[in-house]
Amino acid sequence: MPELPTVPQSITVHLGPPDSEAENVTLPFLDYVANVASSEIYPTWPESAIRANVYAQVSFALNRIYTEYYRTRGYPFDITASTAYDQYFVPNRDIFENVRTITAELFNNYIRRIGNVEPLFAQYCNGTTTTCNGLSQWGSVALAEEGLTPFDILTYYYGDDIELVQNAPVEAPGESAPSIPLQLGSTGDEVRTLQIRLNRISSNYPSIPKILATDGIFTNDTDAAVRRFQEIFNLTPDGIVGKATWYTIQNVYIGVKRLNDLSSEGITLEEVTKQYPGVLETGSAGDGVRNLQYFLSYLSQFYDTIPALTVDGVFGEETRAAVEAAQRTFGLLPDGVVGEETWNRIYRAYVGIVRTIPPEYVEGYTLPYGGVPLRIGAESEQVTLLQEYLNYIGRTYTEIPPTAATGYFGPRTQNAVLAFQERFGLAPNGVVASTTWNAITELYQTLYRGSMLQEGQHPGFDVGA
C-alpha cells in the first residue's frame, strides 16, 4: 500500500468470479466508474442520489486497489465484475450522458473514516431484493426526494464519522512490493512499513516477537519477527522479505485490521507517513529540504568530499553543490536532484555514523538527530533522550509539561513536543524531525551551560582560576 491513496489511471477488471477463467479487461478508471454507475443505478434518479452512489462506487473500487486485495492473493487484476464479490460492470455498454458528467467530476473523490487513511469499503446493495449494512440504492432515492444532500445520504448509511477526500491525485498504477528484497541492514520507509505491519499482526499471532523500534532500520528483532511470520505462513524462513513474503504480510495485515469491511480498524496517518519527502531539486523548500541539508551538513564532518552548507530549508545552489558532491561520493549520477535512491544513500550514510554513538543520557550532553522522525507510537532510546531534554527545558519554560522518560512516545510526550514547537515558533505537528530535534538540543545545551556558571560569571568569559 502506498503512503496515501491515489486514483489509478487505469484498472484491470476480471469479468467473472475470482477463480473463473473469465477475461481480464484493462480500461481508464474514469471509464470504469462511469460503466459501473450506468450498470448499477438509473439516470432518472435525483442527482443527489446519483452522486451519493458514485461516491460509494469510487470508494469501494479504491479500497480494493489501495489494499491490493486481489493482487496480494496472486490474481492479475484489481477487481471483479461479479456482484457476489464486487460491483456490476458490463463491457462496452452505453454510458448515460448525465452519469458520465457526474462521474467525470467525482471519479477522484472518495469516502474515508475521519482519522483513517484508506478509502472506505463502501458496501452497498439495491435495498429491495438484497439488503446490507451499507448504502441502500433505492433508499438513497427516497432520501434524495426528501431533500437530503449527497453527503447527508452517505452519513445516513455510513455514520457521522466520515469525510470526503476531494481531488485525490491520479497516478499510474504500480505494485507496493519493494524492488530490492529487504533483509538485515536494509533501511528506509519500506522497512518501517514492514515493522508496523508485523507488530500489528503479532497482536493476533502472539508468537511473532514485537519489534521494539519501528524506525525503518532492519535489525535483529525485525529479522526474528520476519522469520517467525514466514514459519507460521509456510514461507521459507530466511528473514528475507521478497515479493511473496511482502504480499503475504500485507494480506494478513488487511485481514486482522478488517480493511475490506465497514467495521474496519482503519489505518492512521502515523502508520504510513514516509521519511522520503519526494523529489527535491533547485527551488524546493520546506522540512524535506531542511532534513536533507542537516544530513549533508553532518556528513561533511566525516567526508572531505562533501562541503558544509547552511540549513535553511531552501534548495539553492549551495545545496545543489553539496548534493552533487554526495552523489559523486556514493557513486551516483551527479545531477543535483534528490530522487529516492540519492535520498536513501545519504540517509543510510548519516544513520550509519549516528548509530555508532552510544545513546546514553548524560546530563549536559546531546546526540545528533537519529535520522528517524519521532512521533506517536515510537519506542526507542532516542525517545528517552528526547523526554530527558524536554523535562530539563521544562524547568525553565514551565508551559512545557513534564513527561516520564519511558522511551515510549505517547500523548504526554506529544503534548510536550507541541508545547515546545508552539513556544519557539516551529510548525506544531507533534513530530520530532531534524528541525525540532536541533532546536530542543541547542536550547538544552544553552540552559545547561548557563546553569554551570558561577555567580558573577557570564557566558563568554574565562572561568579559570
C-alpha positions, 0 to 999 in steps of 0.5 A: 500500500502506498503512503496515501491513496491515489486514483489509478489511471487505469484498472484491470477488471476480471469479468467473472468470479475470482477463480473463473477463467473469465477475461481480464479487461484493462480500461481508464478508471474514469471509464470504469466508474462511469460503466459501473454507475450506468450498470448499477443505478438509473439516470432518472434518479435525483442527482443527489442520489446519483452522486451519493452512489458514485461516491460509494462506487469510487470508494469501494473500487479504491479500497480494493486497489489501495489494499491490493486485495486481489493482487496480494492473493496472486490474481492479475487484476484489481477487481471483479465484475461479479456482484457476489464479490464486487460491483456490476460492470458490463463491457462496452455498454452505453454510458448515460450522458448525465452519469458520465458528467457526474462521474467525470467530476467525482471519479477522484473523490472518495469516502474515508473514516475521519482519522483513517487513511484508506478509502472506505469499503463502501458496501452497498446493495439495491435495498429491495431484493438484497439488503446490507449494512451499507448504502441502500440504492433505492433508499438513497432515492427516497432520501434524495426526494426528501431533500437530503444532500449527497453527503447527508445520504452517505452519513445516513448509511455510513455514520457521522464519522466520515469525510470526503477526500476531494481531488485525490491525485491520479497516478499510474498504477504500480505494485507496493512490493519493494524492488530490492528484497529487504533483509538485515541492514536494509533501511528506509520507509519500506522497512518501517512499513514492514515493522508496523505491519508485523507488530500489528499482526503479532497482536493476533499471532502472539508468537511473532516477537514485537519489534521494539523500534519501528524506525525503518532500520532492519535489525535483529528483532525485525529479522526474528519477527520476519522469520517467525511470520514466514514459519507460521505462513509456510514461507521459507524462513530466511528473514528475507522479505521478497515479493511473496513474503511482502504480499503475504504480510500485507494480506494478513495485515488487511485481514486482522485490521478488517480493511475490506469491511465497514467495521474496519480498524482503519489505518492512521496517518502515523502508520504510513507517513514516509521519511522520503519527502519526494523529489527535491531539486533547485527551488524546493523548500520546506522540512524535506529540504531542511532534513536533507541539508542537516544530513549533508551538513553532518556528513561533511564532518566525516567526508572531505568530499562533501562541503558544509552548507547552511540549513535553511530549508531552501534548495539553492545552489549551495545545496545543489553543490553539496548534493552533487558532491554526495552523489559523486561520493556514493557513486551516483549520477551527479545531477543535483536532484534528490530522487529516492535512491540519492535520498536513501544513500545519504540517509543510510550514510548519516544513520550509519555514523549516528548509530555508532554513538552510544545513546546514553543520557548524560546530563549536559550532553546531546546526540545528533538527530537519529535520522528517524522522525519521532512521533506517536507510537515510537519506542526507542532510546532516542525517545528517552533522550528526547523526554530527558531534554524536554523535562530539563527545558521544562524547568525553565519554560514551565508551559512545557509539561513534564513527561516520564522518560519511558522511551515510549512516545505517547500523548504526554510526550506529544503534548510536550513536543507541541508545547515546545514547537508552539513556544519557539515558533516551529510548525506544531505537528507533534513530530520530532524531525531534524528541525525540532530535534536541533532546536530542543538540543541547542536550547538544552545545551544553552540552559545547561551551560548557563546553569554551570556558571558561577555567580558573577560569571557570564557566558563568554568569559574565562572561568579559570582560576 
